[in-house]
Amino acid sequence: MFKKVLRWLVVPAVSAALTGCQTSAPTLQQSTDVTSMAGDFDTPHPDDIRVLPTLRDGKRRLQAIPVSEVDPARSLLVRNLRVVNDPVRTAAGGAWHFGTLIKRMCGTHNPSTFTTEWLNTWKTEQTIKGHTIAARAAIDSLVITPWLRASGGAVLNLDRAPFRLLAIVNRVDLRTAGNYGEGRFIYGVLDGSGNPTPFTVILEYGIPSSLAPDLKTWATRWQNLANLPVGTENYNRALQTITDSFTMAGANPNKPNGSALNQLRTNEIALGSPWELREFRIAAQGRMRHRPTQQTPRQSLNNTQELATFINANESAILNDKHVVPPSMLGGSSLDLGPWTAPGVSEDVRAAFATATCIGCHTGETGTRFTHVTPRLRGAESTISTFLEMKLRSRAQDFASLL
């Protein structure tokens, strides 16, 4: 197993630099047809990031500080080991422990049931608006069974969650008129022996504008982290103050369970081949449910005239990263089955469209080996993709314009 771990952790240099529920005990089976949840997919959260490009146009102020004063490693994407291995905050019950964050987003639901139902979605086929997501039953042997064993019974103990923190991310660049962007926690899934696997989970929280008097104040809180030695108690305490504001229970009363979570995304090849990305949201009923992956058409549309017609009709918007793939075209999950193509579409437009999809962003269009933040051994810092390094430079410029 350790040799297998090393094989996918070690990647070529070009990309290695390169991302409670019911109170009764959970069962390990659940309904597999989520078509009835369709209404939840069609109703955006108040701060849905898909409206960003139009709302953001023309609203940036002149840069107030030089971009050289922005330290992305302290204020935009934090992966320093003294932070992600903080002995208190990443331990059971700590503010950055995966189990803690799940408990905070459950509302009145039982956390173990909430989590078990989410994990069970991989065990059987799922149907989303008529589209089928194939089962990946290995979730049972890789995650559920070892977790239950570590929990000492038939109920998952969230304090024993097999997830290792990889990074904490400030995505203020995703702001819209109604919010200050997103705050994210990236985790790697561990096997029963505590080894990293090619399986990441990202919790992506919307930042309601109620958390700060104005956007500059919110950005300044992140920028002030650069004044503290990264990983010290003062730094970690200040970072926790920021993250607690959007992860705490009730952080956004307008959303299901009062959680500020926008979506939870997964990225893995640990459960089967090929690589697959899935996306989940807390539905109106307060449980985690599949939703179509954003900006990514269903695979059956690849290299079709229907896709070409959409791309050609939205050429300008695609080139300016302002297009929105309509819900009728979205797929239930994203699979690494090759590049997006369409007949009669120019290469620059095709590439821009493909890069905006989940699969394109994580594979050949960006020269990435599927993870922008790599799973890691406990004593090693996660590496980031070349594409993400580039994006951090542009995010730093945007961030500086807010201060």
C-alpha positions as CSV (number, residue, x, y, z in Angstrom):
1,M,0.0,0.0,0.0
2,F,2.8,2.4,0.9
3,K,4.4,1.9,-2.5
4,K,1.1,2.6,-4.2
5,V,0.8,5.8,-2.2
6,L,4.2,7.0,-3.3
7,R,3.4,6.2,-6.9
8,W,0.6,8.8,-7.1
9,L,2.1,11.2,-4.6
10,V,5.2,11.6,-6.7
11,V,4.3,13.3,-9.9
12,P,6.5,15.0,-12.7
13,A,7.9,18.4,-11.9
14,V,5.6,20.1,-14.4
15,S,2.6,19.2,-12.3
16,A,4.0,18.5,-8.9
17,A,4.6,22.2,-8.5
18,L,1.0,22.1,-9.6
19,T,-5.4,21.9,-5.3
20,G,-27.2,16.4,13.9
21,C,-29.5,14.5,11.1
22,Q,-32.1,11.9,12.5
23,T,-31.4,10.9,16.0
24,S,-31.5,7.2,15.3
25,A,-28.3,5.3,14.4
26,P,-27.4,5.4,10.7
27,T,-28.0,2.5,8.3
28,L,-25.6,1.7,5.5
29,Q,-28.2,1.7,2.8
30,Q,-30.4,4.5,1.5
31,S,-32.6,5.5,-1.4
32,T,-30.7,5.8,-4.6
33,D,-33.0,8.0,-6.7
34,V,-32.6,11.7,-5.9
35,T,-34.6,12.9,-8.8
36,S,-37.2,14.2,-6.3
37,M,-34.5,16.6,-5.1
38,A,-34.5,18.4,-8.5
39,G,-36.0,21.5,-7.1
40,D,-33.0,22.0,-4.9
41,F,-30.6,22.0,-7.9
42,D,-32.6,24.6,-9.8
43,T,-32.8,27.1,-6.8
44,P,-29.4,28.8,-6.3
45,H,-28.0,29.8,-2.9
46,P,-28.3,33.5,-2.2
47,D,-24.6,33.8,-3.0
48,D,-24.3,31.4,-5.9
49,I,-20.9,32.0,-7.5
50,R,-22.3,31.5,-11.0
51,V,-23.5,35.2,-11.1
52,L,-20.0,36.5,-10.3
53,P,-18.8,37.7,-13.7
54,T,-21.7,40.0,-14.5
55,L,-22.0,41.4,-11.0
56,R,-18.3,42.0,-10.6
57,D,-17.8,44.0,-13.8
58,G,-16.7,47.6,-13.2
59,K,-16.9,47.3,-9.4
60,R,-13.2,47.1,-8.5
61,R,-11.6,50.1,-6.9
62,L,-8.1,51.3,-7.7
63,Q,-5.4,49.2,-6.1
64,A,-4.7,50.6,-2.5
65,I,-1.5,48.6,-1.8
66,P,1.2,47.2,-4.0
67,V,0.6,43.5,-4.9
68,S,4.1,42.8,-3.4
69,E,2.6,43.3,0.0
70,V,0.2,40.4,-0.4
71,D,1.6,37.1,0.8
72,P,-0.5,34.4,-0.8
73,A,0.9,31.7,1.5
74,R,-0.5,33.6,4.5
75,S,-3.6,35.3,3.2
76,L,-4.9,33.4,0.2
77,L,-3.9,29.7,0.4
78,V,-2.5,28.5,3.7
79,R,-0.8,25.1,3.7
80,N,2.1,25.6,6.1
81,L,2.5,22.5,8.3
82,R,2.4,24.5,11.5
83,V,-1.2,25.5,10.5
84,V,-2.6,22.4,8.9
85,N,-1.0,20.2,11.6
86,D,-2.0,22.5,14.5
87,P,-2.1,20.1,17.5
88,V,-5.3,21.6,18.9
89,R,-7.2,23.0,16.0
90,T,-6.8,19.9,13.7
91,A,-7.4,17.4,16.5
92,A,-10.7,15.9,17.4
93,G,-13.0,18.7,18.5
94,G,-10.7,21.4,17.1
95,A,-12.0,24.2,14.9
96,W,-10.4,22.8,11.8
97,H,-11.1,19.1,12.3
98,F,-13.3,17.6,9.6
99,G,-15.6,16.1,12.1
100,T,-16.1,19.5,13.8
101,L,-17.1,21.2,10.5
102,I,-19.5,18.4,9.7
103,K,-21.2,18.8,13.1
104,R,-21.5,22.5,12.6
105,M,-23.3,22.1,9.3
106,C,-25.8,19.4,10.5
107,G,-28.3,21.7,12.1
108,T,-30.7,19.6,14.2
109,H,-29.7,16.4,12.4
110,N,-27.5,13.7,13.9
111,P,-24.0,14.2,12.6
112,S,-23.3,10.5,12.2
113,T,-26.4,9.8,10.2
114,F,-25.8,13.0,8.1
115,T,-22.3,11.7,7.3
116,T,-23.2,8.1,6.7
117,E,-26.0,9.1,4.3
118,W,-23.5,11.2,2.3
119,L,-20.9,8.4,2.1
120,N,-23.6,5.9,1.1
121,T,-24.3,7.8,-2.1
122,W,-21.2,6.2,-3.6
123,K,-22.5,2.6,-2.8
124,T,-25.3,2.6,-5.3
125,E,-26.2,4.3,-8.6
126,Q,-27.6,7.8,-8.2
127,T,-30.0,9.5,-10.5
128,I,-29.9,13.3,-10.9
129,K,-32.5,14.8,-13.2
130,G,-32.5,11.8,-15.4
131,H,-28.7,11.3,-15.4
132,T,-27.1,8.3,-13.8
133,I,-24.0,8.3,-11.7
134,A,-22.4,4.9,-11.5
135,A,-21.8,3.3,-8.1
136,R,-18.3,3.2,-6.6
137,A,-18.8,0.6,-3.9
138,A,-15.2,0.7,-2.8
139,I,-16.2,3.6,-0.5
140,D,-17.3,0.9,1.9
141,S,-13.9,-0.9,2.2
142,L,-11.8,2.3,1.9
143,V,-13.7,4.7,4.2
144,I,-16.9,3.5,5.9
145,T,-15.8,0.1,7.3
146,P,-12.4,1.3,8.7
147,W,-14.1,4.4,10.1
148,L,-16.7,2.3,11.8
149,R,-14.0,0.0,13.2
150,A,-12.1,2.9,14.5
151,S,-15.3,4.2,16.1
152,G,-15.8,0.9,18.0
153,G,-19.3,0.1,16.7
154,A,-22.0,0.6,14.1
155,V,-22.1,4.4,14.3
156,L,-19.5,6.7,12.9
157,N,-17.6,8.7,15.5
158,L,-17.0,12.1,13.9
159,D,-13.9,12.6,16.2
160,R,-12.3,9.7,14.3
161,A,-12.9,11.1,10.9
162,P,-10.2,9.9,8.5
163,F,-9.5,13.3,6.8
164,R,-6.3,15.2,6.9
165,L,-6.3,19.0,6.4
166,L,-4.3,20.1,3.4
167,A,-5.1,23.8,3.1
168,I,-7.3,26.7,4.1
169,V,-8.2,29.0,1.2
170,N,-9.5,32.6,0.9
171,R,-11.5,33.0,-2.3
172,V,-12.6,36.6,-2.0
173,D,-12.1,36.7,-5.8
174,L,-15.4,34.8,-6.1
175,R,-17.4,37.7,-4.5
176,T,-20.7,38.8,-5.9
177,A,-23.0,41.7,-5.1
178,G,-24.4,39.8,-2.1
179,N,-21.4,38.2,-0.5
180,Y,-17.6,38.3,0.0
181,G,-16.7,35.2,-2.0
182,E,-15.8,31.9,-0.4
183,G,-13.7,30.3,2.4
184,R,-12.5,26.8,1.8
185,F,-11.1,23.8,3.6
186,I,-9.3,21.1,1.6
187,Y,-8.9,17.7,3.1
188,G,-7.3,14.4,1.9
189,V,-9.0,11.1,2.7
190,L,-6.9,8.6,4.7
191,D,-7.1,4.8,4.4
192,G,-7.6,2.5,7.3
193,S,-3.9,2.6,8.1
194,G,-3.8,6.4,8.1
195,N,-2.1,6.7,4.7
196,P,-3.1,9.4,2.2
197,T,-5.2,8.3,-0.8
198,P,-5.9,10.0,-4.2
199,F,-9.2,11.3,-2.8
200,T,-9.8,14.9,-1.7
201,V,-12.8,16.7,-0.2
202,I,-13.3,20.4,-0.3
203,L,-15.8,22.3,1.9
204,E,-16.7,25.6,0.2
205,Y,-18.4,28.2,2.3
206,G,-20.1,31.3,1.1
207,I,-19.2,34.5,3.0
208,P,-22.4,36.5,3.7
209,S,-21.8,40.2,3.8
210,S,-23.2,40.3,7.3
211,L,-19.8,39.0,8.5
212,A,-18.1,42.4,8.0
213,P,-19.2,46.0,7.6
214,D,-17.8,46.1,4.1
215,L,-15.6,44.2,1.7
216,K,-12.5,46.1,2.5
217,T,-12.9,45.2,6.2
218,W,-13.2,41.5,5.3
219,A,-10.2,41.6,3.0
220,T,-8.2,43.4,5.7
221,R,-8.8,40.7,8.2
222,W,-7.1,38.2,5.8
223,Q,-4.3,40.7,4.9
224,N,-3.5,41.3,8.6
225,L,-2.4,37.6,8.8
226,A,0.6,38.6,6.8
227,N,1.8,40.7,9.8
228,L,2.1,37.6,11.9
229,P,4.7,34.7,11.7
230,V,2.8,32.0,9.9
231,G,2.0,29.0,12.1
232,T,2.6,30.7,15.4
233,E,-0.2,30.7,18.0
234,N,-1.0,34.3,17.3
235,Y,-1.3,33.6,13.5
236,N,-3.4,30.5,14.0
237,R,-5.7,32.2,16.5
238,A,-6.3,35.0,14.1
239,L,-7.0,32.6,11.3
240,Q,-9.4,30.7,13.4
241,T,-11.3,33.8,14.3
242,I,-11.8,34.4,10.5
243,T,-12.8,30.8,9.7
244,D,-15.0,30.4,12.7
245,S,-17.1,33.3,11.5
246,F,-18.2,31.3,8.4
247,T,-18.1,27.7,9.7
248,M,-20.0,28.1,12.9
249,A,-23.5,26.7,13.2
250,G,-26.0,29.4,12.1
251,A,-23.4,31.4,10.1
252,N,-26.0,31.9,7.4
253,P,-29.6,31.5,8.6
254,N,-30.9,31.8,5.1
255,K,-29.5,28.5,4.0
256,P,-30.5,24.9,5.0
257,N,-29.4,24.0,8.5
258,G,-28.2,27.6,8.9
259,S,-24.8,26.5,7.4
260,A,-22.9,28.9,5.2
261,L,-21.7,25.9,3.1
262,N,-22.2,26.6,-0.6
263,Q,-21.1,23.1,-1.7
264,L,-18.9,20.1,-0.9
265,R,-16.8,18.7,-3.8
266,T,-14.9,15.5,-4.1
267,N,-12.1,14.5,-6.4
268,E,-10.9,10.9,-6.5
269,I,-9.6,7.9,-8.3
270,A,-9.3,5.9,-5.0
271,L,-12.8,4.3,-5.5
272,G,-12.4,3.3,-9.1
273,S,-11.2,4.5,-12.5
274,P,-11.3,7.0,-14.1
275,W,-10.9,10.1,-11.9
276,E,-14.2,11.4,-10.9
277,L,-15.5,14.7,-9.4
278,R,-18.8,14.9,-7.6
279,E,-20.6,17.9,-6.0
280,F,-23.0,18.0,-3.1
281,R,-25.1,20.6,-1.4
282,I,-27.2,20.6,1.7
283,A,-30.7,20.3,0.4
284,A,-33.9,21.9,1.7
285,Q,-34.5,18.9,3.9
286,G,-31.1,19.5,5.6
287,R,-29.3,16.5,4.2
288,M,-26.3,16.3,1.8
289,R,-27.4,15.6,-1.7
290,H,-25.8,15.2,-5.1
291,R,-26.1,18.1,-7.5
292,P,-24.8,18.5,-11.1
293,T,-21.1,19.6,-11.3
294,Q,-21.0,23.3,-12.2
295,Q,-20.1,24.4,-15.7
296,T,-19.6,20.8,-16.9
297,P,-21.9,19.2,-19.5
298,R,-22.9,15.6,-19.3
299,Q,-20.3,13.4,-21.1
300,S,-22.8,12.3,-23.8
301,L,-22.6,15.9,-25.2
302,N,-18.9,15.7,-25.9
303,N,-18.1,16.2,-29.6
304,T,-21.7,16.8,-30.5
305,Q,-23.4,19.5,-32.6
306,E,-25.5,20.5,-29.6
307,L,-22.4,21.4,-27.6
308,A,-20.9,23.2,-30.6
309,T,-24.1,25.2,-31.1
310,F,-23.9,26.3,-27.4
311,I,-20.2,27.2,-27.6
312,N,-20.6,29.2,-30.8
313,A,-23.6,31.0,-29.6
314,N,-21.7,32.1,-26.4
315,E,-18.3,32.6,-27.8
316,S,-17.7,36.1,-26.4
317,A,-19.0,35.1,-22.9
318,I,-16.8,32.0,-22.9
319,L,-13.7,33.9,-23.9
320,N,-14.4,36.4,-21.0
321,D,-15.3,33.6,-18.5
322,K,-18.9,34.9,-18.2
323,H,-20.8,32.0,-19.7
324,V,-23.1,29.7,-17.7
325,V,-23.8,26.2,-18.9
326,P,-27.6,25.7,-18.6
327,P,-28.9,23.1,-16.1
328,S,-30.4,21.1,-19.0
329,M,-26.8,20.3,-20.2
330,L,-25.1,19.6,-16.9
331,G,-23.9,16.1,-16.0
332,G,-24.4,14.3,-12.6
333,S,-20.6,14.0,-12.1
334,S,-17.4,14.7,-14.1
335,L,-15.2,11.9,-15.4
336,D,-11.8,12.0,-16.9
337,L,-12.7,10.6,-20.3
338,G,-10.6,12.9,-22.5
339,P,-10.7,16.5,-23.6
340,W,-13.9,18.4,-24.5
341,T,-14.3,18.8,-28.3
342,A,-17.0,20.2,-30.6
343,P,-17.2,20.3,-34.4
344,G,-16.7,23.7,-36.0
345,V,-15.5,25.4,-32.9
346,S,-12.3,27.5,-32.9
347,E,-9.5,26.2,-30.7
348,D,-9.2,29.2,-28.5
349,V,-12.9,29.1,-27.7
350,R,-12.9,25.4,-27.2
351,A,-9.9,25.6,-24.8
352,A,-11.6,28.4,-22.8
353,F,-14.8,26.4,-22.6
354,A,-13.0,23.2,-21.6
355,T,-10.8,25.0,-19.0
356,A,-14.0,26.2,-17.2
357,T,-15.3,22.7,-16.8
358,C,-14.3,20.6,-13.8
359,I,-12.5,18.0,-15.9
360,G,-10.7,20.5,-18.1
361,C,-9.5,22.5,-15.1
362,H,-8.1,19.4,-13.5
363,T,-6.4,17.8,-16.5
364,G,-4.9,18.5,-19.8
365,E,-6.2,22.0,-20.4
366,T,-4.2,23.3,-17.4
367,G,-1.4,20.7,-17.5
368,T,-2.6,19.2,-14.2
369,R,-2.5,15.7,-12.8
370,F,-6.0,16.1,-11.4
371,T,-5.3,17.6,-8.0
372,H,-4.4,21.3,-7.6
373,V,-3.6,20.7,-4.0
374,T,-2.1,17.3,-3.5
375,P,-2.9,14.8,-0.7
376,R,0.0,14.6,1.7
377,L,1.9,12.5,4.3
378,R,1.5,14.1,7.8
379,G,5.0,15.5,7.8
380,A,4.9,16.8,4.2
381,E,3.4,20.0,2.9
382,S,0.9,19.7,0.0
383,T,2.2,20.8,-3.3
384,I,0.2,22.9,-5.7
385,S,-0.3,22.8,-9.4
386,T,1.5,25.1,-11.8
387,F,-1.9,26.3,-12.9
388,L,-2.9,27.2,-9.3
389,E,0.5,29.0,-8.8
390,M,-0.5,31.1,-11.8
391,K,-4.0,31.7,-10.5
392,L,-2.6,32.8,-7.1
393,R,-0.7,35.6,-8.8
394,S,-3.8,37.0,-10.4
395,R,-5.8,36.5,-7.2
396,A,-3.1,38.4,-5.3
397,Q,-3.5,41.3,-7.7
398,D,-7.3,41.2,-7.2
399,F,-6.9,41.0,-3.4
400,A,-4.5,44.0,-3.4
401,S,-7.2,46.1,-5.2
402,L,-9.5,45.6,-2.2
403,L,-7.2,47.0,0.4
